[in-house]
Amino acid sequence: MNSSQQRLTGAVIRRAVAKGSKSEHEAVVLRTPEGDEYVLRRRGGNAFRDPELDNLVGSSISADGLVAGQTFIMHSWTPQTPRKN
């Protein structure tokens, strides 16, 4: 697996991932302005349910972390816009 440290900016949304597979589930996803999407994880956080990531849904962030395939493992982030309820 190819991985690299990056800074990404985008909207945090919740949507179904791995549709049609046994792994299908709702996930918190970062959608970049270019249209790329990464399943968000927080370094040290739970891979399936992370209340801290849930609180980011509806906001835009800039984050630093590790891209591993279609997953972005964040170690720090800054909100760019307030959360939309």
SELOGU-300796 format. One record per atom (N, C-alpha, C): residue in one letter; x, z, y. Coordinates in steps of 0.2 Angstrom, whole numbers, padded with zeros to 4 digits, always signed. Each point is the difference from the previous one (the first is absolute). Example, Ala and Ser with C-alpha at 12.3 -4.5 7.8 and 13.67 -1.06 7.14 Angstrom:
BEGIN
A+0066+0039-0028;A-0004+0000+0006;A+0004+0000+0006;S-0002-0004+0005;S+0004+0001+0006;S-0004+0003+0005;
***
This chain:
BEGIN
M+0004+0000-0006;M-0004+0000+0006;M+0004+0000+0006;N-0001-0004+0005;N+0004-0001+0006;N-0003+0005+0005;S+0004+0004+0003;S-0003+0004+0005;S+0005+0000+0006;S-0003+0002+0006;S+0004+0000+0006;S-0003+0005+0005;Q+0004+0003+0005;Q-0003+0004+0005;Q-0002-0005+0006;Q-0006+0002+0002;Q-0003-0004+0006;Q-0004+0004+0004;R-0001-0002+0006;R-0005+0002+0005;R-0006-0004+0000;L-0006+0002-0001;L-0006-0004+0000;L-0005+0003+0005;T-0004-0005+0003;T-0005+0002+0004;T-0006-0003-0002;G-0006+0003+0000;G-0006-0003-0002;G-0006+0005+0000;A-0006-0003-0002;A-0006+0004-0001;A-0001+0003-0006;V-0002+0007-0001;V-0001+0003-0006;V-0007+0000-0002;I-0001-0003-0006;I-0007-0001-0002;I+0000+0003-0007;R-0007+0000-0003;R-0001+0002-0007;R-0003-0006-0003;R+0002-0002-0006;R-0003-0006-0004;R+0002+0001-0007;A-0004-0004-0004;A+0002+0000-0007;A+0006-0005-0001;V+0004+0003-0005;V+0007-0004-0002;V+0000-0001-0007;A+0003-0005-0002;A+0001-0002-0008;A-0007-0001-0002;K-0004-0004+0004;K-0007-0002-0003;K+0000-0003-0006;G-0004+0002-0004;G-0001-0004-0007;G+0004+0003-0005;S+0005+0005+0001;S+0004+0002-0005;S-0002+0008-0002;K+0003+0002-0005;K-0001+0007-0001;K+0003+0005+0005;S+0004-0003+0004;S+0003+0004+0006;S-0004+0000+0006;E-0006-0003+0000;E-0003-0001+0006;E-0002+0007+0003;H+0001+0001+0007;H-0002+0006+0003;H+0000-0001+0008;E-0003+0005+0003;E+0000+0000+0007;E+0007+0003+0003;A+0003-0004+0005;A+0006+0003+0002;A+0000-0001+0008;V+0005+0004+0002;V+0001+0000+0008;V+0006-0006+0000;V-0002-0005+0005;V+0005-0006+0000;V+0002-0001+0007;L+0006-0002+0001;L+0002-0002+0007;L+0000-0008+0001;R-0004-0002+0004;R-0001-0007+0002;R+0004-0002+0006;T+0005-0004-0001;T+0005-0002+0006;T-0004-0005+0004;P+0003-0001+0006;P-0003-0006+0004;P+0001-0007-0003;E+0004+0000-0004;E+0002-0007-0004;E-0005-0001-0006;G-0004+0005-0001;G-0005+0000-0006;G+0003+0003-0006;D+0006+0002+0000;D+0003+0003-0007;D-0003+0007-0001;E-0001+0002-0006;E-0003+0006-0002;E+0004+0004-0004;Y+0001+0006+0001;Y+0004+0005-0004;Y-0004+0006-0002;V-0001+0002-0006;V-0003+0006-0002;V+0005+0006+0003;L-0003+0004+0003;L+0004+0006+0004;L+0001+0006-0005;R+0006+0002+0000;R+0001+0007-0003;R+0005+0003+0005;R-0001+0007-0001;R+0004+0004+0004;R+0006+0003-0004;R+0006+0000+0002;R+0006+0003-0004;R-0002+0007-0002;G+0000+0001-0006;G-0002+0007-0003;G-0007+0001+0000;G-0005-0005+0002;G-0007+0001-0001;G-0003-0002-0006;N-0006+0002-0001;N-0003-0002-0007;N-0002-0008+0001;A+0002-0003-0006;A-0001-0008+0000;A-0007-0002+0000;F-0005+0004-0002;F-0007-0002-0001;F-0005+0003+0006;R+0002+0006+0002;R-0004+0003+0005;R+0004+0004+0005;D+0000-0002+0006;D+0005+0004+0005;D-0004+0001+0006;P-0003+0006+0002;P-0004+0001+0005;P+0003-0002+0007;E+0007+0001+0000;E+0003-0002+0007;E+0000-0007+0001;L+0000-0005-0005;L-0001-0007+0000;L-0007-0001+0002;D-0005+0003-0003;D-0007-0001+0001;D-0001+0001+0008;N+0003+0005+0003;N-0001+0001+0007;N+0002-0006+0004;L+0005-0004-0002;L+0002-0006+0004;L-0005-0006-0001;V-0004+0000-0004;V-0005-0006-0001;V-0004+0000+0007;G+0000-0007+0002;G-0003-0001+0006;G+0005+0000+0006;S+0006+0001-0001;S+0005+0000+0006;S+0005-0005-0001;S+0004-0001+0005;S+0006-0005-0001;S+0006+0005+0001;I+0005-0002-0004;I+0006+0004+0000;I+0006-0004+0000;S+0006+0003+0001;S+0007-0003-0001;S+0003+0005-0005;A+0003-0003-0005;A+0003+0005-0005;A+0006-0003-0003;D+0004+0005-0002;D+0007-0002-0003;D-0001+0002-0007;G+0003-0004-0004;G+0000+0002-0007;G+0003-0005-0005;L-0002+0000-0006;L+0003-0004-0005;L-0005-0005-0003;V+0001-0006+0000;V-0005-0005-0003;V+0003-0001-0007;A-0005+0001-0004;A+0001-0001-0008;A-0006-0005-0002;G+0002-0006-0001;G-0006-0005-0002;G-0005+0000+0006;Q-0006+0002-0002;Q-0006+0000+0004;Q-0002+0007+0003;T+0005+0005-0001;T-0001+0007+0002;T+0005+0002+0005;F-0002+0003+0005;F+0004+0003+0006;F+0000+0007-0001;I+0006+0003-0001;I+0001+0007-0001;I+0003+0003+0007;M-0005+0003+0004;M+0002+0002+0007;M+0004+0007+0000;H+0005+0000+0004;H+0003+0007+0001;H-0002+0002+0007;S-0002-0004+0005;S-0002+0002+0006;S-0004-0005+0003;W-0005+0002+0005;W-0004-0005+0003;W-0002+0003+0007;T-0003-0004+0004;T-0002+0001+0007;T-0007-0003+0001;P-0005+0003+0001;P-0006-0003+0002;P+0001-0005+0006;Q-0003-0006+0000;Q+0000-0004+0005;Q-0007-0001+0004;T-0005+0002-0004;T-0007+0000+0003;T-0004+0006-0003;P-0004+0003+0004;P-0004+0005-0003;P-0004-0002-0006;R-0002+0004-0005;R-0004-0001-0005;R-0007-0002+0002;K-0003-0006-0003;K-0007-0002+0001;K-0004+0003-0005;N-0005+0004+0002;N-0005+0003-0004;N-0005-0004-0003;
***
